[in-house]
C-alpha cells in the first residue's frame, strides 16, 4: 500500500535467480524482508523490481560437514535460535521479536550489512566463511572481508549469498549487546570467541559504520590480560541523539569486559 | 440504594467487547467501505516554516486514477472556515488554522495539498509526485527560544510568539510566605514532548448526499458530537442535523482523538465537491507529525519550607509550547488543567504560577492522557523530593507531615480548586507496606559499591477529573458544556439499550455501563447493551476525556435508570393493586412488602408499559428515560505510587525493577477494567520518564518520526505492577465514583523520575536531571559527578 510501485518476481532455484539477475540488473533481492520492506514502506527504498528468494528450499537449513556447520542463507533467525551452532543462537535471541525471527533470515541480515545488526560481530569473532554464487560461479569470502561499509557487503551485483560456513566447535563464546531503546538494534555489541585451538577472536558491531574485529582486545585476552579500556577510537564511531561516539566507545569497553568474562 | 443489592457493581467481569476485538471482528473506521469510494492522500510539508510559492497541479493530474488535487485556495473558495479553538482565555491570540495551508506552512507535517484518487496506492503515488515550491522561512521549535528577542515569528498575528500570559494564585501572599522561609530550593524542569501513539491511526470516511444535503462522517473520535458541532456550525456552515458523525470501534485515543483535525474537514469537503465518498487513513508516519502532541513545558519551580519542614509556598513559572496552531483544548491544558493542580496533596499557605503559552514551528500540542496534571504532578513531586533530599528528610515522611488532613475536606486550595474528598495518609501507608519500603532503603545502602545503584521514587498525587460543572468551565473560557446525557430504552421484552454521550475507545464502557444498569434494574447483564459513538442515535454528549465517563456519563446513566425504576415501580404497584409505598424493588422483582408471592418481574412491567392495556391513570405508555447530568464539581482521585529502579553505573542503563501503587478512585465499578487502566497508565508514564521523546532540532525538524527513533515501552521493559486501592467516595455524584483513566500516567512519570533521581542523589548528590533518563545522560551525570568528587564509594 505505502511503497512506490514495484514489480515482483519469485525464483524457483538459485540457478534461476542468478539467471534472472543477469538479465535484469534492476532486481533487488528480497529474503525475509525485515529490513527492505520497512525502508520501502517509508519510500526510503524504491526498487523498481524485487526478486524473492525466501522460498528457496536449497538455501534453507543447517547441516554438519565435518568440523563446520553449513547454514543456508534463507535459514530463519528462529531456526538459528533452536540450532546447535556456536554463539549464533545466543545472538539470534537478540534479533527483533518472535515475529521477526520467524521471517527474517541469517543470510538476508548478513548480506544487508546493517551496521547495527547483531550477527556481523558473531560472524567476525567466529571467523565464518561466506559462500557466494554469481554469474562466474561460486567463491568463498572470509568474514574479515565480508563487511565492506555501511549497508555494503562483499556480495556483489548479480550475486547471491547462498551459505555460511561456521566452525562447529569452539571452547567458549559470548555476545553482549546494548540496545537502542526504540529500535532494539545494537548501539554496541561485542562478540568474543575462544576457538578450538585456544585463540581468542573478538569483534564489535553497532558502534561504527561496519562491524570490525577488536585487535587490541584480542591481543590482551590472548596474552591473558583483562579487556581494559580504549579498545576502539571514538573518532571512528557513529553518533546520534541516543549515543555519542564517545559513549559508544565506552560501551564497547564495558561490553568487551563482560563478554570476555564469560569465555 | 437501600432497596437494591450490588450484584454487578464491583465485579471484575471480563469485558463484553473483548471477544470481537481479539478475534479481529471489530469495526474500525478504515473497515467501512462505501460504494464508489475514493481515497485521499495528504501532501505534507517537509519544512517547519515556509512560504508556498507554487503548486503545480498538472504535475499529477494525469497520473492514473487521480480525480482531484485540492489546495488551500480550493478550500477557501468552497467557503470552508478555519478550525476554531474550543477554550478561550483573555487576550488569547489565535492564528487561523485552515484545513489546508493557505500560503504558509508552520510545522513539518502541515497539510499543503490533498490528492484524491480511485485507490489509496494511486493517491499516495500522486501525493509523492506533486510539485510544490517552497521558500523556507526562519523557524523555531523550543518554547523558550521562541520568546527570545529576535526569534523567528511563527505567525504575523501572534506578536512575540506569545499566545497568552496567564497566572493563578496570590503572588503577594506567596512572596510573604517566602519571606519567612527557613529554606528554599529552586529547580528548572523540562517536561518534554510526547507523541500519543494510539494503536489505531486516525481515519475518516465522508459521504455527501446531494438529494438531502446530508453528510455522513465515519471518524476516529472520542467525542462525535463535538466534531459534529464544530464541523457543522464553524467549518462547513451547515445545520448540524445535516451531519451525522459515527465514531465506531476506535483503537485508543489518549486524548489525541478529541480534537477537530484538518483531515476530517478535507474528506467532507472532497466528498461534496467530487460527489463520491472519500476516505483517508493515516499512515503511522503521518500520525507522528499530525496527531496533536503532548506536554512540552519548561518551568522554574521554587519551594519554601519552615524550620519544621512544613511547606510554605510554591512559585512556578512555566513556558508552555503550544506548537504551530491552537487546537481545541490547547489553551486550557497548561492553565486550568495544570496551574490549578500545583497545590498537590499539600497544605500550602500560598501557591502562585505564571504560564506563558508560546507558538512554535512544531506539531500542535493539546490534551494527552492526563493533560496538564502529569505536568503539575511531575513538577510538584520532583521539587518536593529535591527539598526532602536537601533537608535530609525521608521523602515519604516529608510528604506525610504536609498532607491535607481528612477532616479538612472539602478543601479550598490557593489555586482555585475545591477538593471534594480525600484521605491521603492511608494510601501512602498502604503503598509503603506493599513495597516494603524500609527493606528497600536497607537494600539501597547494601548495594553501594556494587556497580549498581538502587533508587526509590515515592510520589503522592491528586488530580482533578470528571470534567466538569458546565457553568464553571464556561466562566473559565470553555466554549462547550461539560454535562453528559444518557438515554435508557426498555423494550417490551425487558431487554434494555443504554445510550451514552460518553465514548469507549478502550475504556470498556460496554461492560461497565451495563454493570451499573444491571444493578439498578436488577436484571441480568446479558439483557443490556450499550450504544455509543453515533450522533444519529444519541441525544447529545460531550464525549470521553479527562477521566469523565464514569463520573459524569455514569452518573447521567444512573439518573436515567432511576427514572426508569421509578416509573416501573408505579406500573408494578398498579398491577399488584398495592400502593406504591408498599412495593419494594428487591431480588430482581417488584413485590408487595410482607406479602410473599405478590410480585411482578421487570419483564412483566416492561411488557405492560408497552401494551398499555392496564396502566395507572394518567401514566404515559412506554418505558424510556433520558437524563442530562451536570456535575457539581470535579472529582479528585489520589494515591501514592512507588517506583524502584536499578542503575548500571558502567553504562547508565536504568532498569525499572519494581512498581507499586495505591490509587483511590472511589468505588470501583469493574476492578479488572480499573486494573487495566492503571497498568496502561503506569506504562505510559514510565515511557515518558525513561524512553519516549518527541524531539525536534532547533529549527523544528522532527527527529523521532518512526518507532525506530521513538521508544515506546515494551512488555519486557516493565516489571509486574503491584496495585492496591483505598476507597474514598466522591460526595457529590450519585455513584460516588472518581476517575481512573489518567491516574497511572499522572503519577508514574513523577514516580519513575524520583526513583532515578533518588539513586543519583544517594550515589553522587545530583539534585535534578530532566526526563527522559537515557543511558548516556545518566552515565555522563555519574561520571561528571564522580570527576567532581561528589561520588560516594566509587565502585570502579
HADDOCK unambig.tbl for C-alpha pairs under 7 A between the chains (distance, minus, plus):
assign (segid A and resid 1 and name CA) (segid B and resid 121 and name CA) 5.53 0.50 0.50
assign (segid A and resid 2 and name CA) (segid B and resid 121 and name CA) 6.69 0.50 0.50
assign (segid A and resid 2 and name CA) (segid B and resid 124 and name CA) 6.93 0.50 0.50
assign (segid A and resid 4 and name CA) (segid B and resid 125 and name CA) 6.49 0.50 0.50
assign (segid A and resid 181 and name CA) (segid B and resid 691 and name CA) 6.66 0.50 0.50
assign (segid A and resid 181 and name CA) (segid B and resid 711 and name CA) 5.64 0.50 0.50
assign (segid A and resid 182 and name CA) (segid B and resid 707 and name CA) 6.13 0.50 0.50
assign (segid A and resid 182 and name CA) (segid B and resid 708 and name CA) 5.22 0.50 0.50
assign (segid A and resid 182 and name CA) (segid B and resid 709 and name CA) 5.42 0.50 0.50
assign (segid A and resid 182 and name CA) (segid B and resid 710 and name CA) 5.55 0.50 0.50
assign (segid A and resid 182 and name CA) (segid B and resid 711 and name CA) 3.81 0.50 0.50
assign (segid A and resid 182 and name CA) (segid B and resid 712 and name CA) 6.80 0.50 0.50
assign (segid A and resid 183 and name CA) (segid B and resid 707 and name CA) 6.79 0.50 0.50
assign (segid A and resid 183 and name CA) (segid B and resid 708 and name CA) 4.36 0.50 0.50
assign (segid A and resid 183 and name CA) (segid B and resid 709 and name CA) 6.64 0.50 0.50
assign (segid A and resid 243 and name CA) (segid B and resid 776 and name CA) 6.23 0.50 0.50
assign (segid A and resid 247 and name CA) (segid B and resid 776 and name CA) 6.59 0.50 0.50
assign (segid A and resid 251 and name CA) (segid B and resid 651 and name CA) 6.64 0.50 0.50
assign (segid A and resid 254 and name CA) (segid B and resid 650 and name CA) 6.89 0.50 0.50
